[in-house]
Amino acid sequence: MSGARVTLGAMTDDENLDGDLAILRAGLVALARSARQLAERVGEASDVDDLYDAARVLNDAIDLVEQV
């Protein structure tokens, strides 16, 4: 297999960092998408319950990022 690499034993610091950065990026992308959804929902909100629903979406994304 050309280009394939098998790693035995512990991962290197660079590999750990790459994995951590990928997780962080995924969390930030989810947060950005949720912020966009929040803006859309606030613009469409017809009552306070709609605003609470929109805020819950953003809070869920923040919780995801905090877990990273």
C-alpha positions in Angstrom: 0.0 0.0 0.0 1.6 3.1 -1.2 1.2 6.0 1.3 -0.2 3.8 4.1 1.4 4.0 7.5 0.9 1.7 10.4 1.8 3.1 13.8 2.6 0.6 16.6 2.7 1.8 20.2 2.0 5.3 21.4 1.0 8.1 19.1 3.5 11.0 18.8 2.8 14.4 20.2 2.2 15.7 16.6 -0.4 13.0 16.0 -2.1 13.8 19.3 -2.1 17.5 18.4 -3.6 16.7 15.0 -6.4 14.7 16.6 -7.1 17.4 19.2 -7.1 20.1 16.5 -9.6 18.1 14.4 -11.9 17.7 17.4 -11.7 21.4 18.2 -12.3 22.3 14.6 -15.4 20.1 14.5 -16.7 21.8 17.7 -16.1 25.2 16.3 -17.9 24.4 13.1 -20.8 23.1 15.0 -20.8 26.3 17.1 -20.7 28.5 14.0 -23.6 26.6 12.4 -25.6 26.9 15.6 -25.0 30.6 15.8 -26.2 30.9 12.2 -29.3 28.9 13.1 -29.8 31.2 16.1 -29.7 34.3 14.0 -32.2 32.7 11.5 -34.6 31.6 14.3 -34.5 35.0 16.1 -35.4 36.7 12.8 -38.3 34.3 12.4 -39.4 34.2 16.1 -43.0 34.9 16.6 -43.0 34.6 20.4 -40.7 34.1 23.4 -40.8 30.3 23.2 -39.3 30.5 19.7 -36.4 32.6 21.2 -35.9 30.1 24.0 -35.7 27.3 21.4 -33.1 29.2 19.4 -31.0 29.9 22.5 -31.1 26.2 23.4 -29.6 25.3 20.1 -26.7 27.7 20.7 -26.3 26.5 24.3 -26.1 22.9 23.0 -23.3 23.8 20.6 -21.4 25.7 23.4 -21.7 22.6 25.6 -20.2 20.5 22.7 -17.2 22.9 22.3 -16.6 22.9 26.1 -16.3 19.1 26.1 -13.3 19.3 23.8 
